[in-house]
Amino acid sequence: MPVIEVKHLTKEYRLGALQGIKQSLLNSAARLAGKRVKERPLFKALDDVSFSVDPGEVVGIIGHNGAGKSTLLKMLARISTPTSGSVKVNGRISPLIEVGAGFVPDFTGRENVYLNGAILGMSRGEIDRKFDEIVDFAEMAEFIDTPVKRYSSGMQVKLAFAVATSIESEILIVDEVLAVGDLAFQRKCFDRMEDLIKRQGRTVLLVSHNIRQVERLCTRVLLMSHGTLAQDGAPKDVCNLFYEASDKQIHETKISGLKGRSESSGDIALESVTILDASGKHSTSVEHLQDIEFKIKYRIKNALHDPIFGIGIHTTDFLYLATSQSIGELKPGTLSPGLYVLSYKVRRFPFLPGIYSLRLGVALGASFQPVYYSEGVIPVQVVSGNINRAVAGHSGEGFVSLDGIWAIETDHEMDEQSCSGERR
């Protein structure tokens, strides 16, 4: 029997429904006078969504911003009510949605643990029993009797996460709250989630923009698009479809919105970057495992002594994948003001199909003092007719392909030992 059943769920909002007092009074007077008042259009945050979740399933919910993911979770957690359709939940829910929103700033951490726990449905005895565990997990023993208004935002979220995940519920609803606190605490959050999922067998619904995290934790993934359920299936298949749609969108916009750090001392400026394919033609894409060349034009404004050039590849979410520097390869000496074209050739570009981006850097050789750095410089699309990340069974996991050779043979030595043991 499913623990969650969603049937034809629709949620509508009227855009710009909140108006000033003056306009509200004028509208009321117009209605009383029998006049028609122009209504704002309705927006469907969810549009006829149906699915069910069985006990013990870990379901990821992914999609672009505004796809309806958080609205769906709020329906399931009964924070909001649907316009039409139905939601049936069989079991106690622990929602990790906007954790810490119920904290009272003037209350101490201790008082907020009891208040937040009660709001989430825990009895006082249950909170008493779990209090030390909550405080220890949140690493807040030293500050638990300090008013929350003196906590940092990270401290508040850590305490709220500890309270929410301590509830003994059948269903856990998580909305983008795993990456809280410092790196060490984030590791604890992941370990806690894996404990809830793998060892305690909780039913979990997880909304996250971290697609790799969704692939790792979930047994099933729902892809939301403009309020509708676009895909429901195995994590790898659905996540790969999402990757492909995202890659296409990024490529079409030339990642104009993808801008990372960009710093310059003013001594050098980037003029242009072009990509040449294996045949030497200008291109915006490269075939998987084909040669590629980057032509980078710099304008040097002030003389640079023994500059070191760097080039790197990163993902669209700024995960650094590879870096190469010109140390030992180029000895340019002192470059006087003027235009220079730097060439960097890569043999058998190793990255799997997808959209990547270029980062560039220049430093002075003697001191390694940086004079230029920029991320998200230009998109690099890798394509392949042999690899399709959206098809199950294809070798498309990760970012690079391994150039290895498979072999299998019988271990004759172990066979001889086994036979000799049987003779004895």
Legacy VTK file of the C-alpha trace (Angstrom):
# vtk DataFile Version 3.0
C-alpha trace
ASCII
DATASET POLYDATA
POINTS 424 float
0.000 0.000 0.000
1.460 3.397 -0.978
2.358 5.786 1.848
1.810 8.773 -0.455
-0.849 9.067 -3.157
-1.107 12.197 -5.285
-3.992 12.371 -7.754
-4.546 15.168 -10.285
-2.959 17.716 -7.950
-3.317 21.338 -9.088
-2.300 24.511 -7.275
-3.158 27.942 -8.661
-2.034 31.363 -7.514
-3.366 34.707 -8.655
-0.415 36.798 -9.690
-0.201 40.142 -7.924
-3.123 39.290 -5.636
-1.869 41.518 -2.823
-2.847 45.154 -3.382
-2.766 48.360 -1.380
-5.641 49.385 0.885
-6.749 52.116 -1.501
-6.981 49.774 -4.492
-8.726 47.086 -2.431
-11.370 49.605 -1.299
-11.878 50.841 -4.857
-12.281 47.270 -6.099
-14.801 46.502 -3.316
-16.789 49.638 -4.155
-16.790 48.714 -7.841
-18.112 45.235 -7.094
-20.888 46.683 -4.889
-21.825 48.984 -7.744
-22.117 45.996 -10.040
-19.037 46.896 -12.044
-16.602 44.282 -13.309
-13.183 44.385 -11.720
-10.265 43.252 -13.840
-8.654 40.208 -12.211
-5.012 39.293 -12.407
-4.236 36.070 -14.344
-3.992 32.719 -12.574
-0.648 30.922 -12.422
-0.545 27.133 -12.137
2.340 26.206 -9.867
1.172 22.567 -10.175
-0.876 21.269 -13.065
-2.596 17.852 -12.815
0.257 16.007 -11.077
-0.269 12.330 -10.175
2.082 9.741 -8.639
2.412 7.410 -5.654
5.268 6.498 -3.322
5.709 3.090 -1.687
7.158 2.532 1.809
10.955 2.790 1.925
11.314 4.560 -1.426
13.745 7.464 -1.675
12.304 9.781 -4.297
14.241 12.722 -5.693
12.395 15.673 -7.191
14.380 17.764 -9.673
13.660 20.497 -12.209
14.400 24.085 -13.099
13.657 26.990 -10.759
9.896 27.530 -10.643
9.110 24.007 -11.861
6.833 23.359 -8.858
9.148 21.253 -6.682
8.831 23.188 -3.419
5.113 23.772 -3.963
4.651 20.010 -4.279
6.502 19.370 -1.021
4.370 21.954 0.782
1.250 20.152 -0.417
2.607 16.858 0.909
3.594 18.424 4.237
0.144 20.037 4.526
1.712 23.485 4.737
-0.476 24.519 1.810
-3.742 23.204 0.394
-4.382 22.261 -3.248
-6.726 24.107 -5.583
-7.949 20.755 -6.868
-6.950 17.118 -6.699
-6.005 15.144 -3.638
-3.017 14.212 -1.496
-3.147 11.189 0.810
-0.316 10.560 3.253
-0.312 7.424 5.402
2.211 8.029 8.157
3.896 10.644 10.272
5.764 13.316 8.305
8.959 15.100 9.289
9.329 18.120 6.976
12.743 19.738 6.482
11.310 22.718 4.633
12.600 26.185 5.524
14.213 24.740 8.657
14.612 27.233 11.457
11.706 29.372 10.219
9.840 28.731 13.483
12.656 29.839 15.791
11.911 32.746 18.134
14.967 35.048 18.244
14.576 36.013 21.925
14.263 32.393 23.075
17.366 30.380 23.912
18.476 27.461 21.807
17.097 25.103 24.475
13.686 26.776 24.417
13.616 26.745 20.625
14.433 23.028 20.523
11.314 22.335 22.589
9.213 24.825 20.628
10.365 23.616 17.206
10.026 19.987 18.242
6.449 20.611 19.414
5.613 22.375 16.137
6.912 19.327 14.263
4.710 17.026 16.345
7.096 15.713 19.010
5.849 15.211 22.570
7.730 16.757 25.502
8.846 13.330 26.659
10.186 12.555 23.197
12.116 15.838 23.123
13.468 15.180 26.644
14.714 11.791 25.545
16.404 13.125 22.398
17.582 16.517 23.681
21.218 15.584 24.345
21.463 13.816 20.985
20.074 16.903 19.200
22.509 19.266 20.911
25.485 16.967 20.317
24.675 16.546 16.634
24.274 20.310 16.161
27.549 20.928 18.064
25.744 23.563 20.139
26.368 22.469 23.750
28.311 25.650 24.542
25.592 27.962 23.180
22.366 26.085 23.908
21.284 28.523 26.651
22.138 31.601 24.573
19.323 33.515 22.803
19.022 32.440 19.167
19.230 36.075 17.989
22.932 35.882 18.868
23.456 32.795 16.696
24.871 32.994 13.204
22.554 31.858 10.418
24.625 28.680 10.094
24.244 27.871 13.799
20.470 28.297 13.580
20.147 25.978 10.584
22.398 23.358 12.190
20.207 23.273 15.300
17.009 23.202 13.243
18.341 20.354 11.072
19.256 18.366 14.172
15.719 18.791 15.575
13.948 17.925 12.327
15.979 14.768 11.635
15.506 13.468 15.174
11.767 12.944 14.720
10.754 9.297 14.578
8.592 9.623 11.479
7.798 7.268 8.643
8.201 9.961 5.959
10.939 12.562 5.661
10.530 15.543 3.318
13.738 17.426 2.530
13.978 20.671 0.557
17.525 21.881 -0.199
18.792 21.734 3.395
21.621 19.182 3.266
24.369 21.700 2.469
24.246 23.524 5.808
27.106 24.651 8.027
30.772 24.060 7.296
32.167 21.155 5.275
32.561 18.891 8.317
28.931 19.440 9.336
27.747 18.894 5.757
29.462 15.497 5.897
27.509 14.764 9.096
24.277 15.755 7.352
24.959 13.355 4.472
25.829 10.570 6.932
22.624 11.235 8.904
20.568 11.099 5.701
22.219 7.860 4.609
21.500 6.397 8.044
17.823 7.382 7.781
17.589 5.971 4.271
19.710 2.823 4.296
19.560 1.603 7.893
16.245 2.930 9.159
14.350 2.449 5.898
12.544 5.793 5.970
10.475 6.964 3.033
12.191 10.132 1.804
11.256 12.841 -0.680
14.276 14.965 -1.568
14.290 18.203 -3.555
17.748 19.329 -4.589
19.598 21.136 -7.370
22.588 18.927 -6.582
21.843 16.301 -9.223
24.839 14.143 -8.278
23.514 13.983 -4.719
20.071 12.963 -6.002
21.591 10.201 -8.163
23.543 8.882 -5.194
20.780 8.892 -2.569
17.571 8.193 -4.470
15.964 5.023 -5.785
13.626 6.954 -8.078
13.464 10.482 -9.495
10.614 12.757 -10.598
11.413 15.498 -13.130
9.158 18.545 -12.803
8.742 21.038 -15.643
6.504 24.117 -15.504
4.235 22.583 -12.881
3.802 19.215 -14.604
5.378 15.813 -14.008
7.613 15.449 -17.073
9.363 12.189 -16.180
9.230 9.493 -13.496
11.824 6.740 -13.461
15.254 5.420 -12.509
17.659 8.072 -11.113
20.299 7.700 -13.832
17.807 7.902 -16.705
15.853 10.895 -15.368
18.938 12.804 -14.199
20.585 12.308 -17.581
17.502 13.722 -19.311
17.721 16.723 -17.008
21.438 17.098 -17.799
20.709 17.046 -21.531
17.936 19.643 -21.233
20.193 21.854 -19.101
23.102 21.430 -21.521
20.889 22.484 -24.409
19.633 25.553 -22.572
23.153 26.551 -21.541
24.443 26.100 -25.071
21.611 28.145 -26.573
22.244 31.043 -24.211
26.038 30.709 -24.590
26.086 30.562 -20.777
25.616 34.323 -20.667
24.439 33.984 -17.076
27.341 31.772 -16.046
29.833 34.208 -14.602
32.298 33.237 -11.955
35.168 35.215 -10.513
36.945 37.642 -12.809
39.958 39.588 -11.561
42.643 41.634 -13.277
45.522 43.816 -12.183
44.950 46.011 -15.232
48.214 44.925 -16.870
46.518 42.455 -19.213
43.066 42.046 -20.748
41.358 39.173 -22.524
40.380 40.103 -26.086
38.875 36.867 -27.412
38.823 33.065 -27.190
38.161 30.726 -30.093
37.933 26.944 -30.328
39.349 24.974 -33.226
38.273 21.401 -33.904
40.478 18.524 -35.132
40.399 19.886 -38.699
41.431 23.367 -37.572
38.009 24.943 -38.151
36.307 27.308 -35.734
33.738 25.438 -33.687
31.611 25.701 -30.558
31.771 21.962 -29.925
34.248 19.092 -30.011
33.792 15.383 -30.597
34.536 13.187 -27.611
38.200 12.021 -27.705
39.033 14.319 -30.630
41.847 16.900 -30.659
40.948 20.478 -29.749
42.829 23.773 -29.788
42.107 26.941 -27.836
43.251 30.273 -29.298
43.365 32.943 -26.608
44.066 36.552 -27.566
45.428 38.783 -24.802
46.141 42.504 -24.882
49.137 43.339 -22.696
48.997 46.909 -21.455
52.105 46.955 -19.279
55.209 44.810 -19.752
54.963 41.361 -18.126
58.107 39.568 -17.013
58.141 35.794 -17.588
54.355 35.355 -17.460
52.888 31.934 -16.679
49.663 31.100 -18.464
47.013 28.766 -17.114
43.932 27.158 -18.590
41.320 24.988 -16.921
38.026 23.203 -17.517
35.112 23.346 -15.095
31.481 22.252 -15.065
28.624 24.706 -15.331
28.289 24.566 -11.539
31.994 25.438 -11.136
33.402 22.048 -10.269
37.046 22.238 -11.380
37.946 19.242 -13.547
41.369 19.926 -15.027
44.092 22.571 -15.029
47.233 23.042 -17.091
49.980 25.667 -16.754
52.671 26.766 -19.166
55.519 26.255 -16.656
58.306 24.356 -18.397
56.503 24.597 -21.753
56.754 28.304 -22.568
59.593 30.710 -21.847
58.237 33.977 -23.217
60.673 36.241 -21.374
59.394 39.808 -21.081
56.291 40.572 -23.110
56.039 44.222 -24.086
52.652 45.945 -24.558
50.682 44.658 -27.550
48.435 41.853 -28.791
49.429 38.198 -28.321
47.690 34.976 -29.353
48.212 32.035 -27.021
47.605 28.528 -28.353
46.817 25.472 -26.233
46.250 22.123 -27.936
44.687 19.136 -26.189
45.064 15.681 -27.679
42.024 13.408 -27.364
39.857 15.771 -25.279
38.791 13.297 -22.560
35.524 14.725 -21.251
32.220 12.947 -21.727
29.351 14.611 -23.643
28.012 17.718 -21.969
28.605 21.426 -21.531
31.790 22.587 -19.823
33.450 25.959 -19.520
36.874 27.511 -19.713
38.799 29.335 -17.010
41.960 31.309 -17.675
44.745 32.719 -15.557
48.019 34.627 -15.914
50.680 35.064 -13.221
54.169 36.546 -13.047
56.895 33.906 -13.168
59.222 35.190 -10.438
56.643 35.748 -7.705
53.666 33.826 -9.125
51.645 36.969 -8.478
48.316 36.713 -10.332
47.597 39.443 -12.873
44.507 37.936 -14.526
41.895 35.284 -13.672
38.449 34.537 -15.073
35.901 31.692 -14.920
33.022 30.865 -17.260
34.921 32.425 -20.157
33.433 30.394 -23.013
31.270 27.250 -23.276
32.826 24.021 -24.510
30.302 21.464 -25.730
31.411 17.858 -26.054
29.324 15.688 -28.367
29.433 12.050 -29.380
27.533 9.803 -31.722
28.503 6.776 -29.634
27.602 7.948 -26.116
24.119 8.961 -25.026
23.859 9.821 -21.329
20.071 9.592 -21.483
20.090 5.908 -22.463
20.535 3.319 -19.721
23.540 1.067 -20.173
25.724 3.588 -21.953
29.049 4.463 -20.343
28.167 8.037 -19.423
28.759 8.351 -15.692
31.270 10.867 -14.389
33.160 13.383 -16.504
35.987 11.513 -18.248
36.292 8.185 -20.024
38.921 5.688 -18.925
41.172 4.285 -21.658
41.508 0.782 -20.226
41.429 -2.822 -21.459
39.238 -5.506 -19.871
40.405 -9.101 -19.479
39.454 -12.177 -17.471
41.289 -15.445 -16.886
41.205 -18.464 -14.616
43.425 -18.349 -11.530
45.219 -21.703 -12.113
47.172 -21.459 -8.858
43.975 -21.217 -6.783
42.463 -24.121 -8.772
45.508 -26.307 -8.038
45.385 -25.449 -4.324
41.690 -26.263 -4.231
42.217 -29.621 -5.974
45.083 -30.525 -3.687
42.925 -29.700 -0.642
40.186 -31.973 -1.919
42.709 -34.856 -2.382
43.754 -34.544 1.222
LINES 1 425
424 0 1 2 3 4 5 6 7 8 9 10 11 12 13 14 15 16 17 18 19 20 21 22 23 24 25 26 27 28 29 30 31 32 33 34 35 36 37 38 39 40 41 42 43 44 45 46 47 48 49 50 51 52 53 54 55 56 57 58 59 60 61 62 63 64 65 66 67 68 69 70 71 72 73 74 75 76 77 78 79 80 81 82 83 84 85 86 87 88 89 90 91 92 93 94 95 96 97 98 99 100 101 102 103 104 105 106 107 108 109 110 111 112 113 114 115 116 117 118 119 120 121 122 123 124 125 126 127 128 129 130 131 132 133 134 135 136 137 138 139 140 141 142 143 144 145 146 147 148 149 150 151 152 153 154 155 156 157 158 159 160 161 162 163 164 165 166 167 168 169 170 171 172 173 174 175 176 177 178 179 180 181 182 183 184 185 186 187 188 189 190 191 192 193 194 195 196 197 198 199 200 201 202 203 204 205 206 207 208 209 210 211 212 213 214 215 216 217 218 219 220 221 222 223 224 225 226 227 228 229 230 231 232 233 234 235 236 237 238 239 240 241 242 243 244 245 246 247 248 249 250 251 252 253 254 255 256 257 258 259 260 261 262 263 264 265 266 267 268 269 270 271 272 273 274 275 276 277 278 279 280 281 282 283 284 285 286 287 288 289 290 291 292 293 294 295 296 297 298 299 300 301 302 303 304 305 306 307 308 309 310 311 312 313 314 315 316 317 318 319 320 321 322 323 324 325 326 327 328 329 330 331 332 333 334 335 336 337 338 339 340 341 342 343 344 345 346 347 348 349 350 351 352 353 354 355 356 357 358 359 360 361 362 363 364 365 366 367 368 369 370 371 372 373 374 375 376 377 378 379 380 381 382 383 384 385 386 387 388 389 390 391 392 393 394 395 396 397 398 399 400 401 402 403 404 405 406 407 408 409 410 411 412 413 414 415 416 417 418 419 420 421 422 423
